[in-house]
């Protein structure tokens, strides 16, 4: 996508997050790399994802310099950029406050439970980040380090982070994570979630890796 379309896509995904009740008020942040790997578009600080407009989106480089935009970038910008520096394959990041995931985060209860096949395949492991004061550099480093090479993160006393090869994939992982939290909550009421055998989990994750490899080869030789 060119930059204009990326801005429009960023706003479209923002509205979907809001409409799906995955965040509220001015909460949450989303970003996407531009065609230049050392630049990203990100939500402006204090704006609701419900009505963010393309011209309000801020462009920054990976050193946090504002390249374009009349507004201050999201206070989450430092850790978005740290993730991009650490993970060159990540093209988009979604940070949201899904209420059920948030309940698990506030209770300090992990969602890293290999019980639902779709989550095992599409999301993988779900680490839990320890609490730190938001908007600090310590917090930013902790987010990037806790995510590591995973595609989703549950932030204690806060919300979620998901990453993807594009905005749509990052959004779908957030959406799936919230639905999974609902499933786990129901399973706990019914006696507790039953984990799949370790070998089956390995097979499911290997299956997804093979699908990604085939897709990359198809892109390379088409």
C-alpha positions as CSV (number, residue, x, y, z in Angstrom):
1,X,0.0,0.0,0.0
2,X,1.1,3.6,-0.6
3,X,1.1,5.9,2.4
4,X,-2.3,7.4,1.8
5,X,-3.9,4.0,1.7
6,X,-2.0,3.0,4.9
7,X,-3.4,6.0,6.7
8,X,-6.9,5.1,5.6
9,X,-6.4,1.5,6.7
10,X,-5.0,2.6,10.0
11,X,-8.3,4.6,10.6
12,X,-10.4,1.7,9.4
13,X,-8.8,-0.7,11.8
14,X,-9.1,1.8,14.6
15,X,-12.9,2.0,14.0
16,X,-13.2,-1.7,14.0
17,X,-11.4,-2.0,17.3
18,X,-13.7,0.6,18.8
19,X,-16.9,-0.9,17.3
20,X,-15.9,-4.4,18.5
21,X,-15.6,-2.9,22.0
22,X,-11.9,-3.8,22.1
23,X,-11.0,-0.4,23.4
24,X,-12.8,2.8,24.6
25,X,-12.3,6.5,24.9
26,X,-8.9,7.5,23.8
27,X,-7.4,4.2,24.8
28,X,-5.3,1.9,22.7
29,X,-2.8,2.6,20.0
30,X,-2.1,1.2,16.5
31,X,0.8,1.7,14.1
32,X,2.0,0.4,10.8
33,X,5.4,0.6,8.9
34,X,5.5,2.6,5.7
35,X,7.2,1.3,2.6
36,X,10.4,2.7,4.2
37,X,11.2,0.2,7.0
38,X,12.6,2.9,9.2
39,X,9.3,4.9,9.3
40,X,5.9,4.2,10.9
41,X,2.5,5.8,11.0
42,X,0.9,5.9,14.5
43,X,-2.2,7.1,16.2
44,X,-2.0,10.6,17.7
45,X,-2.1,11.1,21.4
46,X,-5.5,11.8,23.0
47,X,-7.6,10.8,20.0
48,X,-10.3,8.2,20.0
49,X,-9.8,5.3,17.5
50,X,-13.6,5.7,16.8
51,X,-13.1,8.9,14.7
52,X,-9.4,9.3,13.9
53,X,-8.9,10.7,10.5
54,X,-6.1,9.9,8.0
55,X,-4.7,13.5,8.1
56,X,-4.4,13.3,11.9
57,X,-2.1,10.2,11.8
58,X,1.5,11.0,12.8
59,X,4.5,9.8,10.9
60,X,7.7,9.1,12.8
61,X,11.0,7.4,12.2
62,X,12.4,4.6,14.4
63,X,14.4,7.2,16.4
64,X,11.1,8.9,17.5
65,X,11.6,11.9,15.3
66,X,8.3,13.3,14.0
67,X,8.4,13.4,10.2
68,X,4.9,14.6,9.5
69,X,1.9,15.5,11.6
70,X,0.3,18.4,13.6
71,X,-0.2,16.3,16.7
72,X,1.8,14.6,19.4
73,X,2.2,10.8,18.7
74,X,0.7,8.3,21.1
75,X,2.5,7.9,24.4
76,X,3.0,4.2,23.4
77,X,5.2,5.3,20.5
78,X,8.6,4.3,22.2
79,X,7.7,0.7,22.6
80,X,6.0,0.4,19.2
81,X,9.3,1.6,17.7
82,X,11.4,-0.7,19.9
83,X,9.3,-3.7,18.6
84,X,9.9,-2.6,15.0
85,X,13.6,-2.3,15.7
86,X,13.8,-5.8,17.2
87,X,11.4,-7.5,14.8
88,X,12.0,-6.5,11.1
89,X,9.2,-8.9,10.0
90,X,6.6,-7.0,12.0
91,X,4.7,-4.5,9.9
92,X,1.9,-3.5,12.2
93,X,1.1,-3.3,15.9
94,X,-2.2,-3.2,17.8
95,X,-2.5,-2.3,21.4
96,X,-6.1,-2.5,22.9
97,X,-8.0,-2.7,26.1
98,X,-10.3,-5.7,25.5
99,X,-12.5,-6.1,28.7
100,X,-12.3,-9.8,29.2
101,X,-8.6,-9.9,28.4
102,X,-8.3,-7.0,30.7
103,X,-10.0,-8.9,33.5
104,X,-7.4,-11.7,33.2
105,X,-4.7,-9.1,33.1
106,X,-6.0,-7.3,36.3
107,X,-6.3,-10.7,38.0
108,X,-2.9,-11.7,37.0
109,X,-4.2,-14.8,35.3
110,X,-2.4,-16.1,32.3
111,X,-4.1,-16.8,28.9
112,X,-1.2,-19.0,27.8
113,X,-3.4,-22.1,27.8
114,X,-3.0,-24.4,24.7
115,X,-6.6,-25.5,24.5
116,X,-8.2,-23.8,21.5
117,X,-6.8,-24.8,18.1
118,X,-7.4,-21.5,16.4
119,X,-5.4,-19.6,19.0
120,X,-2.5,-22.1,18.9
121,X,-2.3,-21.8,15.2
122,X,-2.9,-18.1,14.6
123,X,-1.5,-16.5,17.8
124,X,0.9,-19.0,19.5
125,X,2.2,-18.5,23.0
126,X,0.7,-15.6,25.0
127,X,3.3,-14.3,27.6
128,X,2.2,-12.2,30.5
129,X,4.1,-8.9,31.0
130,X,4.8,-7.8,34.6
131,X,3.4,-4.5,35.7
132,X,5.4,-1.3,35.2
133,X,4.3,2.4,35.2
134,X,3.0,3.2,31.7
135,X,4.6,5.9,29.5
136,X,8.0,5.4,31.1
137,X,11.1,4.2,29.2
138,X,11.3,1.3,31.7
139,X,7.8,0.3,30.6
140,X,8.6,0.6,26.9
141,X,11.6,-1.7,27.3
142,X,9.6,-4.2,29.3
143,X,6.9,-4.3,26.6
144,X,9.4,-5.0,23.8
145,X,11.3,-7.6,25.9
146,X,8.2,-9.4,27.2
147,X,6.8,-9.7,23.6
148,X,10.1,-11.1,22.4
149,X,9.5,-13.2,19.3
150,X,5.9,-13.9,20.1
151,X,2.9,-12.4,18.3
152,X,0.7,-11.5,21.3
153,X,1.2,-10.2,24.8
154,X,-1.0,-9.8,27.9
155,X,0.0,-6.8,29.9
156,X,-0.6,-7.2,33.7
157,X,-3.1,-4.5,34.9
158,X,-3.5,-3.1,31.4
159,X,-4.4,-4.7,28.1
160,X,-3.0,-6.5,25.1
161,X,-0.5,-6.2,22.3
162,X,-0.6,-8.1,19.0
163,X,1.6,-7.8,16.0
164,X,1.3,-8.9,12.4
165,X,2.6,-8.8,8.9
166,X,-0.1,-6.2,8.2
167,X,-2.8,-4.3,10.1
168,X,-5.5,-6.8,9.3
169,X,-3.5,-9.7,10.8
170,X,-2.6,-7.7,14.0
171,X,-6.3,-6.7,14.4
172,X,-7.6,-10.3,13.9
173,X,-5.1,-11.5,16.6
174,X,-6.5,-9.0,19.1
175,X,-10.1,-10.0,18.2
176,X,-9.3,-13.7,18.5
177,X,-7.5,-13.1,21.8
178,X,-10.6,-11.5,23.3
179,X,-12.9,-14.2,22.1
180,X,-10.4,-16.8,23.5
181,X,-10.5,-15.0,26.9
182,X,-14.3,-15.5,26.9
183,X,-13.9,-19.2,26.1
184,X,-11.4,-19.7,28.9
185,X,-13.7,-17.9,31.3
186,X,-16.6,-20.2,30.4
187,X,-14.3,-23.2,30.6
188,X,-13.3,-22.2,34.1
189,X,-16.9,-22.1,35.1
190,X,-17.4,-25.6,33.7
191,X,-14.5,-27.1,35.5
192,X,-11.4,-25.7,33.9
193,X,-9.9,-25.7,30.3
194,X,-8.4,-29.0,29.2
195,X,-5.0,-28.5,27.6
196,X,-4.2,-30.3,24.4
197,X,-1.3,-32.8,24.5
198,X,2.1,-31.3,23.9
199,X,2.7,-33.3,20.7
200,X,-0.6,-32.0,19.3
201,X,0.3,-28.4,20.1
202,X,3.7,-28.9,18.3
203,X,1.9,-30.3,15.2
204,X,-0.5,-27.4,15.1
205,X,2.3,-24.8,15.3
206,X,4.4,-26.7,12.7
207,X,1.3,-26.7,10.4
208,X,1.1,-22.9,10.7
209,X,4.9,-22.5,10.1
210,X,4.6,-24.6,6.9
211,X,1.7,-22.5,5.6
212,X,3.7,-19.4,6.1
213,X,6.7,-20.9,4.3
214,X,4.6,-21.9,1.3
215,X,3.0,-18.5,1.2
216,X,6.5,-16.8,1.1
217,X,7.6,-19.2,-1.7
218,X,4.5,-18.4,-3.7
219,X,5.1,-14.6,-3.3
220,X,8.8,-15.1,-4.3
221,X,8.1,-17.1,-7.5
222,X,4.8,-15.6,-8.7
